[in-house]
Amino acid sequence: MIDFRSDTVTKPTPAMLNAMFNAKVGDDVFGEDPTINELEEKSSDMFGMEAAIFCPSGTMTNQIAIKCHTQPGDEIICDKLSHIYQYEGGGIGFNSGCSVKLIDGNYGRINAEQVEASINNKNDVHKPISKLVSLENTANRGGGSCYDFEDIKSIKKTCKANDLLLHLDGARLFNALVAKKESPKDYGKIFDSISICISKGLGAPVGSVLIGTKNFITKARRIRKVFGGGMRQAGYLAAACIYALENNIERLNDDHHHAKQLATALQQKDFVGEIMPAETNIVIFDVKGKYTAAELADKFKKRNILVIAITKTKIRMVTHLDITAEMITETIEIINQL
Ligand SMILES: *Cc1c(COP(=O)(O)O)cnc(C)c1O
């Protein structure tokens, strides 16, 4: 099977397993797991921020950040396709009792004018208090689109002028950093909190890290425990994450190249409508004419290729560490035959 369903499907390589096998571990709830401590320090250093906390998932890092930044009744501003709103089980309401102001962005990206227009009047008692802006980079449902850093800076300005905090869902931030040749330290200067996933394109089996100020992370540690995310000898997992950060960032360029090759092949087909700009490792396209999205996904499956029909008309294909150049060639041959 050639599995394009998600970049979460990667399995640890022998070298990564070896790093895990040799990890020194301890009870992390007591703060005694040296490998987790190392991962947290490495992550915060990378972004030039004060502290970090290791969590089992990106949903948890996002939800902890939202909980720490808000009070029940506050409002969060984000794009309508955001993972925090679409794919975290209603956690914003469930965990934090907040409402959401959704912005109709550009392939999952919002801009400063839209943020400005979404801020409620503080003196109007009818309105929830606008408290937090959350960006997603790359934007998953925007087809892996990346922000221009200048646009992020403008959003930060608007946040500062209006007492809003700024969170980054950076589940695939490293894809954006590599594609745009940007530095994590620039991001660290702007955001109040950053969530990164190491279990996506970087290829670790499990793990996300939330990064921020010391005070914020102290609060996050309490919330992680309350959410049931305090882990014990999880240094075995952190070892895989350290390995991934040290070995698997630059190679994301290969995934991006593979995604562009897929997009180019798909473009030739009359059953393919709009393809979102395949800037990183995600290709989302409209299916039209002779197939529905589900039928096309089924055609692929019969030829040992797994894709996801994310709506009735859209298919998503994601490239990752376990997709080789040969698999791309094979997939393109099959696309040509369909
Ligand atoms: C995958 C993903 C997450 C986190 O997902 P988990 O499966 O909970 O780790 C968060 N945001 C985006 C944009 C994602 O794609």
The ligand as a MOL file (V3000), in Angstrom:
LIG
                    3D

  0  0  0     0  0            999 V3000
M  V30 BEGIN CTAB
M  V30 COUNTS 15 15 0 0 0
M  V30 BEGIN ATOM
M  V30 1 C -2.6690 16.9450 13.1020 0
M  V30 2 C -2.9550 18.3250 13.4590 0
M  V30 3 C -3.0560 18.7240 14.7910 0
M  V30 4 C -2.9140 17.7770 15.9670 0
M  V30 5 O -3.4200 16.5380 15.7770 0
M  V30 6 P -3.1760 15.3180 16.7900 0
M  V30 7 O -3.6130 14.1720 15.9630 0
M  V30 8 O -4.0230 15.5710 17.9590 0
M  V30 9 O -1.7210 15.2850 17.1230 0
M  V30 10 C -3.2730 20.0470 15.0620 0
M  V30 11 N -3.3790 20.9410 14.0760 0
M  V30 12 C -3.2750 20.6050 12.7860 0
M  V30 13 C -3.3580 21.6560 11.7420 0
M  V30 14 C -3.0720 19.2870 12.4170 0
M  V30 15 O -2.9710 18.9590 11.1360 0
M  V30 END ATOM
M  V30 BEGIN BOND
M  V30 1 1 1 2
M  V30 2 1 2 3
M  V30 3 2 2 14
M  V30 4 1 3 4
M  V30 5 2 3 10
M  V30 6 1 4 5
M  V30 7 1 5 6
M  V30 8 2 6 7
M  V30 9 1 6 8
M  V30 10 1 6 9
M  V30 11 1 10 11
M  V30 12 2 11 12
M  V30 13 1 12 13
M  V30 14 1 12 14
M  V30 15 1 14 15
M  V30 END BOND
M  V30 END CTAB
M  END
